[in-house]
């Protein structure tokens, strides 16, 4: 059976009435609150390397995150994190 008004690619599915193809109502716009100026995030990492390689990888990681807009929270041990193999945050 051929449907004169139905395109050939829709024939196996049957030709739905035209009103089903058109949306019955328009999608409503939702109101979203303004995002904050900054987020508080903690990054966990693991660098398994000897001391010199660890410092190089740590500095590359800090540079990468700085390029994304991350800022390190000031602390007492921030300058030692590159040398401490147990440091993970």
N, CA, C and O atoms as a Maestro MAE file, in Angstrom:
{
 s_m_m2io_version
 :::
 2.0.0
}

f_m_ct {
 s_m_title
 :::
 protein
 m_atom[356] {
  # First column is atom index #
  i_m_mmod_type
  r_m_x_coord
  r_m_y_coord
  r_m_z_coord
  i_m_residue_number
  s_m_chain_name
  s_m_pdb_residue_name
  s_m_pdb_atom_name
  i_m_atomic_number
  :::
  1 25 0.835 -1.158 0.000 1 A "UNK " " N  " 7
  2 3 0.000 0.000 0.000 1 A "UNK " " CA " 6
  3 2 0.892 1.237 0.000 1 A "UNK " " C  " 6
  4 15 1.829 1.323 0.794 1 A "UNK " " O  " 8
  5 25 0.620 2.168 -0.857 2 A "UNK " " N  " 7
  6 3 1.406 3.400 -0.969 2 A "UNK " " CA " 6
  7 2 0.617 4.564 -0.395 2 A "UNK " " C  " 6
  8 15 -0.594 4.685 -0.580 2 A "UNK " " O  " 8
  9 25 1.356 5.417 0.310 3 A "UNK " " N  " 7
  10 3 0.770 6.649 0.834 3 A "UNK " " CA " 6
  11 2 1.328 7.800 0.014 3 A "UNK " " C  " 6
  12 15 2.534 8.047 0.025 3 A "UNK " " O  " 8
  13 25 0.487 8.479 -0.672 4 A "UNK " " N  " 7
  14 3 0.933 9.557 -1.545 4 A "UNK " " CA " 6
  15 2 1.496 10.729 -0.744 4 A "UNK " " C  " 6
  16 15 2.396 11.417 -1.226 4 A "UNK " " O  " 8
  17 25 0.991 10.972 0.462 5 A "UNK " " N  " 7
  18 3 1.453 12.116 1.245 5 A "UNK " " CA " 6
  19 2 2.571 11.754 2.208 5 A "UNK " " C  " 6
  20 15 3.094 12.635 2.890 5 A "UNK " " O  " 8
  21 25 2.945 10.517 2.282 6 A "UNK " " N  " 7
  22 3 3.954 10.066 3.234 6 A "UNK " " CA " 6
  23 2 5.289 9.864 2.523 6 A "UNK " " C  " 6
  24 15 5.344 9.130 1.537 6 A "UNK " " O  " 8
  25 25 6.374 10.496 2.997 7 A "UNK " " N  " 7
  26 3 7.677 10.266 2.383 7 A "UNK " " CA " 6
  27 2 8.074 8.798 2.526 7 A "UNK " " C  " 6
  28 15 7.661 8.120 3.467 7 A "UNK " " O  " 8
  29 25 8.876 8.321 1.586 8 A "UNK " " N  " 7
  30 3 9.236 6.901 1.571 8 A "UNK " " CA " 6
  31 2 10.004 6.475 2.820 8 A "UNK " " C  " 6
  32 15 9.922 5.306 3.196 8 A "UNK " " O  " 8
  33 25 10.746 7.366 3.482 9 A "UNK " " N  " 7
  34 3 11.505 6.958 4.657 9 A "UNK " " CA " 6
  35 2 10.611 6.773 5.883 9 A "UNK " " C  " 6
  36 15 11.036 6.147 6.854 9 A "UNK " " O  " 8
  37 25 9.385 7.301 5.866 10 A "UNK " " N  " 7
  38 3 8.470 7.146 6.992 10 A "UNK " " CA " 6
  39 2 7.477 6.016 6.788 10 A "UNK " " C  " 6
  40 15 6.731 5.693 7.713 10 A "UNK " " O  " 8
  41 25 7.439 5.414 5.636 11 A "UNK " " N  " 7
  42 3 6.464 4.356 5.357 11 A "UNK " " CA " 6
  43 2 6.568 3.173 6.303 11 A "UNK " " C  " 6
  44 15 5.534 2.671 6.744 11 A "UNK " " O  " 8
  45 25 7.773 2.697 6.641 12 A "UNK " " N  " 7
  46 3 7.811 1.550 7.554 12 A "UNK " " CA " 6
  47 2 7.222 1.873 8.935 12 A "UNK " " C  " 6
  48 15 6.708 0.979 9.607 12 A "UNK " " O  " 8
  49 25 7.291 3.117 9.355 13 A "UNK " " N  " 7
  50 3 6.767 3.503 10.662 13 A "UNK " " CA " 6
  51 2 5.294 3.858 10.620 13 A "UNK " " C  " 6
  52 15 4.644 3.986 11.658 13 A "UNK " " O  " 8
  53 25 4.787 4.011 9.444 14 A "UNK " " N  " 7
  54 3 3.436 4.530 9.303 14 A "UNK " " CA " 6
  55 2 3.518 6.032 9.270 14 A "UNK " " C  " 6
  56 15 4.453 6.611 9.824 14 A "UNK " " O  " 8
  57 25 2.608 6.649 8.665 15 A "UNK " " N  " 7
  58 3 2.660 8.103 8.533 15 A "UNK " " CA " 6
  59 2 1.846 8.735 9.653 15 A "UNK " " C  " 6
  60 15 0.618 8.664 9.620 15 A "UNK " " O  " 8
  61 25 2.485 9.348 10.641 16 A "UNK " " N  " 7
  62 3 1.718 9.981 11.719 16 A "UNK " " CA " 6
  63 2 1.001 11.221 11.203 16 A "UNK " " C  " 6
  64 15 1.448 11.851 10.245 16 A "UNK " " O  " 8
  65 25 -0.081 11.559 11.823 17 A "UNK " " N  " 7
  66 3 -0.782 12.784 11.413 17 A "UNK " " CA " 6
  67 2 0.126 14.004 11.599 17 A "UNK " " C  " 6
  68 15 1.016 13.997 12.450 17 A "UNK " " O  " 8
  69 25 -0.098 15.024 10.818 18 A "UNK " " N  " 7
  70 3 0.754 16.217 10.834 18 A "UNK " " CA " 6
  71 2 0.753 16.891 12.195 18 A "UNK " " C  " 6
  72 15 1.766 17.473 12.582 18 A "UNK " " O  " 8
  73 25 -0.325 16.834 12.920 19 A "UNK " " N  " 7
  74 3 -0.375 17.504 14.220 19 A "UNK " " CA " 6
  75 2 0.564 16.855 15.232 19 A "UNK " " C  " 6
  76 15 0.969 17.518 16.187 19 A "UNK " " O  " 8
  77 25 0.923 15.598 15.062 20 A "UNK " " N  " 7
  78 3 1.854 14.952 15.972 20 A "UNK " " CA " 6
  79 2 3.297 15.363 15.689 20 A "UNK " " C  " 6
  80 15 4.149 15.267 16.573 20 A "UNK " " O  " 8
  81 25 3.573 15.805 14.506 21 A "UNK " " N  " 7
  82 3 4.918 16.224 14.161 21 A "UNK " " CA " 6
  83 2 5.249 17.597 14.726 21 A "UNK " " C  " 6
  84 15 6.410 17.879 15.023 21 A "UNK " " O  " 8
  85 25 4.257 18.443 14.878 22 A "UNK " " N  " 7
  86 3 4.479 19.796 15.391 22 A "UNK " " CA " 6
  87 2 4.344 19.780 16.913 22 A "UNK " " C  " 6
  88 15 3.484 19.078 17.444 22 A "UNK " " O  " 8
  89 25 5.174 20.539 17.618 23 A "UNK " " N  " 7
  90 3 5.041 20.580 19.072 23 A "UNK " " CA " 6
  91 2 3.725 21.228 19.471 23 A "UNK " " C  " 6
  92 15 3.273 22.181 18.836 23 A "UNK " " O  " 8
  93 25 3.121 20.711 20.516 24 A "UNK " " N  " 7
  94 3 1.829 21.233 20.946 24 A "UNK " " CA " 6
  95 2 1.968 22.492 21.788 24 A "UNK " " C  " 6
  96 15 1.031 23.286 21.884 24 A "UNK " " O  " 8
  97 25 3.121 22.674 22.391 25 A "UNK " " N  " 7
  98 3 3.343 23.882 23.180 25 A "UNK " " CA " 6
  99 2 4.819 24.237 23.121 25 A "UNK " " C  " 6
  100 15 5.664 23.373 22.886 25 A "UNK " " O  " 8
  101 25 5.122 25.493 23.333 26 A "UNK " " N  " 7
  102 3 6.508 25.950 23.290 26 A "UNK " " CA " 6
  103 2 7.178 25.651 24.627 26 A "UNK " " C  " 6
  104 15 6.536 25.689 25.677 26 A "UNK " " O  " 8
  105 25 8.446 25.361 24.580 27 A "UNK " " N  " 7
  106 3 9.197 25.100 25.807 27 A "UNK " " CA " 6
  107 2 9.332 26.393 26.607 27 A "UNK " " C  " 6
  108 15 9.626 27.450 26.049 27 A "UNK " " O  " 8
  109 25 9.119 26.301 27.900 28 A "UNK " " N  " 7
  110 3 9.194 27.475 28.758 28 A "UNK " " CA " 6
  111 2 10.652 27.771 29.104 28 A "UNK " " C  " 6
  112 15 11.467 26.856 29.225 28 A "UNK " " O  " 8
  113 25 10.968 29.031 29.260 29 A "UNK " " N  " 7
  114 3 12.310 29.415 29.684 29 A "UNK " " CA " 6
  115 2 12.370 29.326 31.207 29 A "UNK " " C  " 6
  116 15 11.467 29.796 31.900 29 A "UNK " " O  " 8
  117 25 13.411 28.737 31.707 30 A "UNK " " N  " 7
  118 3 13.565 28.628 33.153 30 A "UNK " " CA " 6
  119 2 14.541 29.685 33.642 30 A "UNK " " C  " 6
  120 15 15.496 30.034 32.949 30 A "UNK " " O  " 8
  121 25 14.294 30.185 34.829 31 A "UNK " " N  " 7
  122 3 15.177 31.178 35.425 31 A "UNK " " CA " 6
  123 2 16.237 30.444 36.231 31 A "UNK " " C  " 6
  124 15 15.935 29.550 37.021 31 A "UNK " " O  " 8
  125 25 17.469 30.836 36.016 32 A "UNK " " N  " 7
  126 3 18.606 30.210 36.692 32 A "UNK " " CA " 6
  127 2 19.324 31.286 37.494 32 A "UNK " " C  " 6
  128 15 19.543 32.386 36.986 32 A "UNK " " O  " 8
  129 25 19.696 30.990 38.743 33 A "UNK " " N  " 7
  130 3 20.417 32.006 39.514 33 A "UNK " " CA " 6
  131 2 21.787 32.291 38.912 33 A "UNK " " C  " 6
  132 15 22.372 31.446 38.236 33 A "UNK " " O  " 8
  133 25 22.281 33.481 39.166 34 A "UNK " " N  " 7
  134 3 23.588 33.889 38.671 34 A "UNK " " CA " 6
  135 2 24.671 33.041 39.339 34 A "UNK " " C  " 6
  136 15 24.640 32.857 40.556 34 A "UNK " " O  " 8
  137 25 25.624 32.522 38.566 35 A "UNK " " N  " 7
  138 3 26.683 31.711 39.183 35 A "UNK " " CA " 6
  139 2 27.567 32.566 40.086 35 A "UNK " " C  " 6
  140 15 27.682 33.772 39.872 35 A "UNK " " O  " 8
  141 25 28.191 31.956 41.090 36 A "UNK " " N  " 7
  142 3 29.046 32.732 41.999 36 A "UNK " " CA " 6
  143 2 30.299 33.229 41.295 36 A "UNK " " C  " 6
  144 15 30.682 32.719 40.242 36 A "UNK " " O  " 8
  145 25 30.923 34.219 41.885 37 A "UNK " " N  " 7
  146 3 32.158 34.780 41.334 37 A "UNK " " CA " 6
  147 2 33.279 33.745 41.329 37 A "UNK " " C  " 6
  148 15 34.058 33.667 40.379 37 A "UNK " " O  " 8
  149 25 33.351 32.955 42.391 38 A "UNK " " N  " 7
  150 3 34.416 31.954 42.509 38 A "UNK " " CA " 6
  151 2 33.863 30.716 43.218 38 A "UNK " " C  " 6
  152 15 32.904 30.802 43.985 38 A "UNK " " O  " 8
  153 25 34.465 29.598 42.956 39 A "UNK " " N  " 7
  154 3 34.092 28.343 43.598 39 A "UNK " " CA " 6
  155 2 35.223 27.910 44.529 39 A "UNK " " C  " 6
  156 15 36.385 28.249 44.304 39 A "UNK " " O  " 8
  157 25 34.878 27.167 45.564 40 A "UNK " " N  " 7
  158 3 35.869 26.600 46.469 40 A "UNK " " CA " 6
  159 2 36.004 25.126 46.101 40 A "UNK " " C  " 6
  160 15 35.078 24.343 46.311 40 A "UNK " " O  " 8
  161 25 37.150 24.752 45.557 41 A "UNK " " N  " 7
  162 3 37.363 23.373 45.110 41 A "UNK " " CA " 6
  163 2 38.664 22.840 45.686 41 A "UNK " " C  " 6
  164 15 39.621 23.585 45.896 41 A "UNK " " O  " 8
  165 25 38.681 21.544 45.936 42 A "UNK " " N  " 7
  166 3 39.906 20.882 46.369 42 A "UNK " " CA " 6
  167 2 40.287 19.882 45.294 42 A "UNK " " C  " 6
  168 15 39.448 19.114 44.824 42 A "UNK " " O  " 8
  169 25 41.545 19.894 44.908 43 A "UNK " " N  " 7
  170 3 42.054 18.989 43.883 43 A "UNK " " CA " 6
  171 2 42.942 17.964 44.561 43 A "UNK " " C  " 6
  172 15 43.885 18.317 45.269 43 A "UNK " " O  " 8
  173 25 42.635 16.696 44.341 44 A "UNK " " N  " 7
  174 3 43.492 15.623 44.858 44 A "UNK " " CA " 6
  175 2 44.339 15.103 43.719 44 A "UNK " " C  " 6
  176 15 43.866 14.969 42.591 44 A "UNK " " O  " 8
  177 25 45.588 14.811 44.016 45 A "UNK " " N  " 7
  178 3 46.513 14.348 42.994 45 A "UNK " " CA " 6
  179 2 47.450 13.309 43.599 45 A "UNK " " C  " 6
  180 15 47.567 13.195 44.819 45 A "UNK " " O  " 8
  181 25 48.100 12.570 42.747 46 A "UNK " " N  " 7
  182 3 49.122 11.619 43.176 46 A "UNK " " CA " 6
  183 2 50.230 11.648 42.148 46 A "UNK " " C  " 6
  184 15 49.994 11.432 40.959 46 A "UNK " " O  " 8
  185 25 51.431 11.913 42.603 47 A "UNK " " N  " 7
  186 3 52.607 11.915 41.728 47 A "UNK " " CA " 6
  187 2 53.573 10.878 42.275 47 A "UNK " " C  " 6
  188 15 54.193 11.084 43.318 47 A "UNK " " O  " 8
  189 25 53.696 9.768 41.568 48 A "UNK " " N  " 7
  190 3 54.641 8.715 41.954 48 A "UNK " " CA " 6
  191 2 55.897 8.876 41.110 48 A "UNK " " C  " 6
  192 15 55.980 8.365 39.993 48 A "UNK " " O  " 8
  193 25 56.866 9.590 41.656 49 A "UNK " " N  " 7
  194 3 58.114 9.837 40.937 49 A "UNK " " CA " 6
  195 2 59.204 10.149 41.953 49 A "UNK " " C  " 6
  196 15 58.921 10.442 43.114 49 A "UNK " " O  " 8
  197 25 60.450 10.082 41.502 50 A "UNK " " N  " 7
  198 3 61.541 10.459 42.406 50 A "UNK " " CA " 6
  199 2 61.494 11.975 42.630 50 A "UNK " " C  " 6
  200 15 60.690 12.670 42.009 50 A "UNK " " O  " 8
  201 25 62.341 12.475 43.499 51 A "UNK " " N  " 7
  202 3 62.251 13.866 43.949 51 A "UNK " " CA " 6
  203 2 62.317 14.888 42.815 51 A "UNK " " C  " 6
  204 15 61.469 15.777 42.738 51 A "UNK " " O  " 8
  205 25 63.304 14.777 41.943 52 A "UNK " " N  " 7
  206 3 63.458 15.767 40.876 52 A "UNK " " CA " 6
  207 2 62.292 15.712 39.886 52 A "UNK " " C  " 6
  208 15 61.753 16.746 39.491 52 A "UNK " " O  " 8
  209 25 61.913 14.506 39.494 53 A "UNK " " N  " 7
  210 3 60.795 14.374 38.550 53 A "UNK " " CA " 6
  211 2 59.488 14.821 39.195 53 A "UNK " " C  " 6
  212 15 58.632 15.401 38.528 53 A "UNK " " O  " 8
  213 25 59.332 14.557 40.483 54 A "UNK " " N  " 7
  214 3 58.130 14.972 41.194 54 A "UNK " " CA " 6
  215 2 57.994 16.492 41.188 54 A "UNK " " C  " 6
  216 15 56.905 17.021 40.962 54 A "UNK " " O  " 8
  217 25 59.100 17.193 41.435 55 A "UNK " " N  " 7
  218 3 59.054 18.659 41.451 55 A "UNK " " CA " 6
  219 2 58.678 19.183 40.070 55 A "UNK " " C  " 6
  220 15 57.884 20.118 39.965 55 A "UNK " " O  " 8
  221 25 59.233 18.601 39.009 56 A "UNK " " N  " 7
  222 3 58.902 19.038 37.646 56 A "UNK " " CA " 6
  223 2 57.429 18.802 37.332 56 A "UNK " " C  " 6
  224 15 56.763 19.674 36.776 56 A "UNK " " O  " 8
  225 25 56.921 17.624 37.687 57 A "UNK " " N  " 7
  226 3 55.509 17.313 37.420 57 A "UNK " " CA " 6
  227 2 54.588 18.183 38.271 57 A "UNK " " C  " 6
  228 15 53.533 18.612 37.803 57 A "UNK " " O  " 8
  229 25 54.980 18.444 39.514 58 A "UNK " " N  " 7
  230 3 54.176 19.291 40.392 58 A "UNK " " CA " 6
  231 2 54.096 20.708 39.837 58 A "UNK " " C  " 6
  232 15 53.014 21.293 39.797 58 A "UNK " " O  " 8
  233 25 55.220 21.262 39.412 59 A "UNK " " N  " 7
  234 3 55.219 22.614 38.853 59 A "UNK " " CA " 6
  235 2 54.406 22.694 37.564 59 A "UNK " " C  " 6
  236 15 53.724 23.691 37.326 59 A "UNK " " O  " 8
  237 25 54.469 21.655 36.730 60 A "UNK " " N  " 7
  238 3 53.666 21.624 35.513 60 A "UNK " " CA " 6
  239 2 52.171 21.571 35.856 60 A "UNK " " C  " 6
  240 15 51.358 22.213 35.190 60 A "UNK " " O  " 8
  241 25 51.809 20.804 36.894 61 A "UNK " " N  " 7
  242 3 50.414 20.714 37.327 61 A "UNK " " CA " 6
  243 2 49.921 22.064 37.843 61 A "UNK " " C  " 6
  244 15 48.822 22.500 37.501 61 A "UNK " " O  " 8
  245 25 50.737 22.724 38.667 62 A "UNK " " N  " 7
  246 3 50.360 24.036 39.217 62 A "UNK " " CA " 6
  247 2 50.190 25.050 38.079 62 A "UNK " " C  " 6
  248 15 49.257 25.853 38.099 62 A "UNK " " O  " 8
  249 25 51.067 25.015 37.113 63 A "UNK " " N  " 7
  250 3 50.973 25.929 35.968 63 A "UNK " " CA " 6
  251 2 49.706 25.656 35.163 63 A "UNK " " C  " 6
  252 15 49.026 26.591 34.740 63 A "UNK " " O  " 8
  253 25 49.383 24.379 34.948 64 A "UNK " " N  " 7
  254 3 48.174 24.007 34.200 64 A "UNK " " CA " 6
  255 2 46.926 24.502 34.911 64 A "UNK " " C  " 6
  256 15 46.069 25.135 34.294 64 A "UNK " " O  " 8
  257 25 46.813 24.215 36.223 65 A "UNK " " N  " 7
  258 3 45.637 24.652 36.973 65 A "UNK " " CA " 6
  259 2 45.564 26.166 37.059 65 A "UNK " " C  " 6
  260 15 44.470 26.730 37.044 65 A "UNK " " O  " 8
  261 25 46.711 26.839 37.149 66 A "UNK " " N  " 7
  262 3 46.720 28.300 37.152 66 A "UNK " " CA " 6
  263 2 46.194 28.861 35.837 66 A "UNK " " C  " 6
  264 15 45.507 29.882 35.829 66 A "UNK " " O  " 8
  265 25 46.512 28.200 34.728 67 A "UNK " " N  " 7
  266 3 46.000 28.618 33.425 67 A "UNK " " CA " 6
  267 2 44.495 28.459 33.309 67 A "UNK " " C  " 6
  268 15 43.852 29.165 32.532 67 A "UNK " " O  " 8
  269 25 43.923 27.525 34.085 68 A "UNK " " N  " 7
  270 3 42.471 27.332 34.088 68 A "UNK " " CA " 6
  271 2 41.758 28.304 35.021 68 A "UNK " " C  " 6
  272 15 40.529 28.364 35.035 68 A "UNK " " O  " 8
  273 25 42.522 29.064 35.798 69 A "UNK " " N  " 7
  274 3 41.926 30.042 36.703 69 A "UNK " " CA " 6
  275 2 41.926 29.615 38.159 69 A "UNK " " C  " 6
  276 15 41.385 30.327 39.006 69 A "UNK " " O  " 8
  277 25 42.524 28.464 38.474 70 A "UNK " " N  " 7
  278 3 42.604 28.036 39.861 70 A "UNK " " CA " 6
  279 2 43.634 28.879 40.600 70 A "UNK " " C  " 6
  280 15 44.660 29.262 40.038 70 A "UNK " " O  " 8
  281 25 43.346 29.162 41.864 71 A "UNK " " N  " 7
  282 3 44.285 29.895 42.717 71 A "UNK " " CA " 6
  283 2 44.507 29.074 43.969 71 A "UNK " " C  " 6
  284 15 43.558 28.585 44.582 71 A "UNK " " O  " 8
  285 25 45.770 28.926 44.348 72 A "UNK " " N  " 7
  286 3 46.108 28.125 45.518 72 A "UNK " " CA " 6
  287 2 45.759 28.880 46.792 72 A "UNK " " C  " 6
  288 15 46.037 30.074 46.912 72 A "UNK " " O  " 8
  289 25 45.152 28.182 47.734 73 A "UNK " " N  " 7
  290 3 44.836 28.777 49.022 73 A "UNK " " CA " 6
  291 2 46.120 28.905 49.830 73 A "UNK " " C  " 6
  292 15 46.853 27.926 49.969 73 A "UNK " " O  " 8
  293 25 46.409 30.083 50.364 74 A "UNK " " N  " 7
  294 3 47.640 30.245 51.143 74 A "UNK " " CA " 6
  295 2 47.629 29.344 52.378 74 A "UNK " " C  " 6
  296 15 46.607 29.199 53.049 74 A "UNK " " O  " 8
  297 25 48.771 28.751 52.659 75 A "UNK " " N  " 7
  298 3 48.901 27.880 53.824 75 A "UNK " " CA " 6
  299 2 50.353 27.774 54.239 75 A "UNK " " C  " 6
  300 15 51.244 28.284 53.560 75 A "UNK " " O  " 8
  301 25 50.587 27.108 55.362 76 A "UNK " " N  " 7
  302 3 51.940 26.999 55.887 76 A "UNK " " CA " 6
  303 2 52.821 26.083 55.039 76 A "UNK " " C  " 6
  304 15 53.999 26.375 54.829 76 A "UNK " " O  " 8
  305 25 52.256 24.974 54.549 77 A "UNK " " N  " 7
  306 3 53.050 23.951 53.875 77 A "UNK " " CA " 6
  307 2 52.973 24.016 52.352 77 A "UNK " " C  " 6
  308 15 53.359 23.055 51.686 77 A "UNK " " O  " 8
  309 25 52.497 25.094 51.792 78 A "UNK " " N  " 7
  310 3 52.354 25.174 50.330 78 A "UNK " " CA " 6
  311 2 53.692 25.045 49.605 78 A "UNK " " C  " 6
  312 15 53.762 24.440 48.535 78 A "UNK " " O  " 8
  313 25 54.741 25.604 50.177 79 A "UNK " " N  " 7
  314 3 56.039 25.560 49.500 79 A "UNK " " CA " 6
  315 2 56.698 24.184 49.606 79 A "UNK " " C  " 6
  316 15 57.632 23.896 48.858 79 A "UNK " " O  " 8
  317 25 56.231 23.334 50.515 80 A "UNK " " N  " 7
  318 3 56.814 22.006 50.691 80 A "UNK " " CA " 6
  319 2 56.064 20.914 49.927 80 A "UNK " " C  " 6
  320 15 56.562 19.792 49.830 80 A "UNK " " O  " 8
  321 25 54.899 21.207 49.391 81 A "UNK " " N  " 7
  322 3 54.076 20.194 48.726 81 A "UNK " " CA " 6
  323 2 54.771 19.573 47.531 81 A "UNK " " C  " 6
  324 15 54.542 18.401 47.234 81 A "UNK " " O  " 8
  325 25 55.606 20.317 46.843 82 A "UNK " " N  " 7
  326 3 56.302 19.782 45.675 82 A "UNK " " CA " 6
  327 2 57.315 18.706 46.066 82 A "UNK " " C  " 6
  328 15 57.632 17.833 45.258 82 A "UNK " " O  " 8
  329 25 57.819 18.763 47.286 83 A "UNK " " N  " 7
  330 3 58.851 17.823 47.741 83 A "UNK " " CA " 6
  331 2 58.290 16.650 48.554 83 A "UNK " " C  " 6
  332 15 58.971 15.640 48.736 83 A "UNK " " O  " 8
  333 25 57.058 16.782 49.041 84 A "UNK " " N  " 7
  334 3 56.481 15.779 49.932 84 A "UNK " " CA " 6
  335 2 55.747 14.699 49.139 84 A "UNK " " C  " 6
  336 15 54.715 14.988 48.534 84 A "UNK " " O  " 8
  337 25 56.256 13.449 49.125 85 A "UNK " " N  " 7
  338 3 55.595 12.395 48.372 85 A "UNK " " CA " 6
  339 2 54.231 11.997 48.949 85 A "UNK " " C  " 6
  340 15 53.438 11.361 48.254 85 A "UNK " " O  " 8
  341 25 53.945 12.358 50.199 86 A "UNK " " N  " 7
  342 3 52.655 12.048 50.801 86 A "UNK " " CA " 6
  343 2 51.610 13.127 50.536 86 A "UNK " " C  " 6
  344 15 50.429 12.915 50.810 86 A "UNK " " O  " 8
  345 25 52.018 14.268 50.013 87 A "UNK " " N  " 7
  346 3 51.071 15.354 49.745 87 A "UNK " " CA " 6
  347 2 50.126 14.932 48.631 87 A "UNK " " C  " 6
  348 15 50.544 14.359 47.625 87 A "UNK " " O  " 8
  349 25 48.840 15.225 48.830 88 A "UNK " " N  " 7
  350 3 47.856 14.827 47.826 88 A "UNK " " CA " 6
  351 2 46.771 15.867 47.582 88 A "UNK " " C  " 6
  352 15 45.870 15.625 46.780 88 A "UNK " " O  " 8
  353 25 46.830 17.017 48.247 89 A "UNK " " N  " 7
  354 3 45.825 18.068 48.038 89 A "UNK " " CA " 6
  355 2 46.505 19.380 47.802 89 A "UNK " " C  " 6
  356 15 45.837 20.395 47.604 89 A "UNK " " O  " 8
  :::
 }
 m_bond[355] {
  # First column is bond index #
  i_m_from
  i_m_to
  i_m_order
  :::
  1 1 2 1
  2 2 3 1
  3 3 4 2
  4 3 5 1
  5 5 6 1
  6 6 7 1
  7 7 8 2
  8 7 9 1
  9 9 10 1
  10 10 11 1
  11 11 12 2
  12 11 13 1
  13 13 14 1
  14 14 15 1
  15 15 16 2
  16 15 17 1
  17 17 18 1
  18 18 19 1
  19 19 20 2
  20 19 21 1
  21 21 22 1
  22 22 23 1
  23 23 24 2
  24 23 25 1
  25 25 26 1
  26 26 27 1
  27 27 28 2
  28 27 29 1
  29 29 30 1
  30 30 31 1
  31 31 32 2
  32 31 33 1
  33 33 34 1
  34 34 35 1
  35 35 36 2
  36 35 37 1
  37 37 38 1
  38 38 39 1
  39 39 40 2
  40 39 41 1
  41 41 42 1
  42 42 43 1
  43 43 44 2
  44 43 45 1
  45 45 46 1
  46 46 47 1
  47 47 48 2
  48 47 49 1
  49 49 50 1
  50 50 51 1
  51 51 52 2
  52 51 53 1
  53 53 54 1
  54 54 55 1
  55 55 56 2
  56 55 57 1
  57 57 58 1
  58 58 59 1
  59 59 60 2
  60 59 61 1
  61 61 62 1
  62 62 63 1
  63 63 64 2
  64 63 65 1
  65 65 66 1
  66 66 67 1
  67 67 68 2
  68 67 69 1
  69 69 70 1
  70 70 71 1
  71 71 72 2
  72 71 73 1
  73 73 74 1
  74 74 75 1
  75 75 76 2
  76 75 77 1
  77 77 78 1
  78 78 79 1
  79 79 80 2
  80 79 81 1
  81 81 82 1
  82 82 83 1
  83 83 84 2
  84 83 85 1
  85 85 86 1
  86 86 87 1
  87 87 88 2
  88 87 89 1
  89 89 90 1
  90 90 91 1
  91 91 92 2
  92 91 93 1
  93 93 94 1
  94 94 95 1
  95 95 96 2
  96 95 97 1
  97 97 98 1
  98 98 99 1
  99 99 100 2
  100 99 101 1
  101 101 102 1
  102 102 103 1
  103 103 104 2
  104 103 105 1
  105 105 106 1
  106 106 107 1
  107 107 108 2
  108 107 109 1
  109 109 110 1
  110 110 111 1
  111 111 112 2
  112 111 113 1
  113 113 114 1
  114 114 115 1
  115 115 116 2
  116 115 117 1
  117 117 118 1
  118 118 119 1
  119 119 120 2
  120 119 121 1
  121 121 122 1
  122 122 123 1
  123 123 124 2
  124 123 125 1
  125 125 126 1
  126 126 127 1
  127 127 128 2
  128 127 129 1
  129 129 130 1
  130 130 131 1
  131 131 132 2
  132 131 133 1
  133 133 134 1
  134 134 135 1
  135 135 136 2
  136 135 137 1
  137 137 138 1
  138 138 139 1
  139 139 140 2
  140 139 141 1
  141 141 142 1
  142 142 143 1
  143 143 144 2
  144 143 145 1
  145 145 146 1
  146 146 147 1
  147 147 148 2
  148 147 149 1
  149 149 150 1
  150 150 151 1
  151 151 152 2
  152 151 153 1
  153 153 154 1
  154 154 155 1
  155 155 156 2
  156 155 157 1
  157 157 158 1
  158 158 159 1
  159 159 160 2
  160 159 161 1
  161 161 162 1
  162 162 163 1
  163 163 164 2
  164 163 165 1
  165 165 166 1
  166 166 167 1
  167 167 168 2
  168 167 169 1
  169 169 170 1
  170 170 171 1
  171 171 172 2
  172 171 173 1
  173 173 174 1
  174 174 175 1
  175 175 176 2
  176 175 177 1
  177 177 178 1
  178 178 179 1
  179 179 180 2
  180 179 181 1
  181 181 182 1
  182 182 183 1
  183 183 184 2
  184 183 185 1
  185 185 186 1
  186 186 187 1
  187 187 188 2
  188 187 189 1
  189 189 190 1
  190 190 191 1
  191 191 192 2
  192 191 193 1
  193 193 194 1
  194 194 195 1
  195 195 196 2
  196 195 197 1
  197 197 198 1
  198 198 199 1
  199 199 200 2
  200 199 201 1
  201 201 202 1
  202 202 203 1
  203 203 204 2
  204 203 205 1
  205 205 206 1
  206 206 207 1
  207 207 208 2
  208 207 209 1
  209 209 210 1
  210 210 211 1
  211 211 212 2
  212 211 213 1
  213 213 214 1
  214 214 215 1
  215 215 216 2
  216 215 217 1
  217 217 218 1
  218 218 219 1
  219 219 220 2
  220 219 221 1
  221 221 222 1
  222 222 223 1
  223 223 224 2
  224 223 225 1
  225 225 226 1
  226 226 227 1
  227 227 228 2
  228 227 229 1
  229 229 230 1
  230 230 231 1
  231 231 232 2
  232 231 233 1
  233 233 234 1
  234 234 235 1
  235 235 236 2
  236 235 237 1
  237 237 238 1
  238 238 239 1
  239 239 240 2
  240 239 241 1
  241 241 242 1
  242 242 243 1
  243 243 244 2
  244 243 245 1
  245 245 246 1
  246 246 247 1
  247 247 248 2
  248 247 249 1
  249 249 250 1
  250 250 251 1
  251 251 252 2
  252 251 253 1
  253 253 254 1
  254 254 255 1
  255 255 256 2
  256 255 257 1
  257 257 258 1
  258 258 259 1
  259 259 260 2
  260 259 261 1
  261 261 262 1
  262 262 263 1
  263 263 264 2
  264 263 265 1
  265 265 266 1
  266 266 267 1
  267 267 268 2
  268 267 269 1
  269 269 270 1
  270 270 271 1
  271 271 272 2
  272 271 273 1
  273 273 274 1
  274 274 275 1
  275 275 276 2
  276 275 277 1
  277 277 278 1
  278 278 279 1
  279 279 280 2
  280 279 281 1
  281 281 282 1
  282 282 283 1
  283 283 284 2
  284 283 285 1
  285 285 286 1
  286 286 287 1
  287 287 288 2
  288 287 289 1
  289 289 290 1
  290 290 291 1
  291 291 292 2
  292 291 293 1
  293 293 294 1
  294 294 295 1
  295 295 296 2
  296 295 297 1
  297 297 298 1
  298 298 299 1
  299 299 300 2
  300 299 301 1
  301 301 302 1
  302 302 303 1
  303 303 304 2
  304 303 305 1
  305 305 306 1
  306 306 307 1
  307 307 308 2
  308 307 309 1
  309 309 310 1
  310 310 311 1
  311 311 312 2
  312 311 313 1
  313 313 314 1
  314 314 315 1
  315 315 316 2
  316 315 317 1
  317 317 318 1
  318 318 319 1
  319 319 320 2
  320 319 321 1
  321 321 322 1
  322 322 323 1
  323 323 324 2
  324 323 325 1
  325 325 326 1
  326 326 327 1
  327 327 328 2
  328 327 329 1
  329 329 330 1
  330 330 331 1
  331 331 332 2
  332 331 333 1
  333 333 334 1
  334 334 335 1
  335 335 336 2
  336 335 337 1
  337 337 338 1
  338 338 339 1
  339 339 340 2
  340 339 341 1
  341 341 342 1
  342 342 343 1
  343 343 344 2
  344 343 345 1
  345 345 346 1
  346 346 347 1
  347 347 348 2
  348 347 349 1
  349 349 350 1
  350 350 351 1
  351 351 352 2
  352 351 353 1
  353 353 354 1
  354 354 355 1
  355 355 356 2
  :::
 }
}
